[in-house]
């Protein structure tokens, strides 16, 4: 999966990159499969999601931060265990690399959720009111994540 879409996988002996999404298909270097096996394939996908997440999530944070009325700090994409995202010191925002598997509407919900935590570090009514101001339909996105999030994996 990537950004909510499912794509077939093709192994290629002569791909210029370890992994690409080309013509609605994943193209994975055969060398990775032959030399590193399944763990290598999983790492290659994680690396792809982290790289793409750095630009996509930065863009979405930049778009939504003024709407929330906050100035976020550094953004990182990494392994976060069972959390989709977190707020750190100095308004740093951390996103799980698996976020890149979800549809953009759900990614936007995760981004807005974390940005609103810069106002409220809890899940009180005041926090949810902030989320609702920016994403009035956040409940559907939250429900999609609750229903489908556990299945998002490589």
Protein Blocks (a to p, Z undefined) as FASTA:
>chain_A
ZZhiacdddddfkbfbfbdceehiacddfklmmmnommlmmmmmmmmmmmmmmmmmmmmm
mmmmmmnopacdddddddehjafbdcdehhiacddfklmmpcfklmmmmmmmmmmmmmpg
cfcfklmmmmmmmmmmlmmmmmmmmmmmmmgcZZ
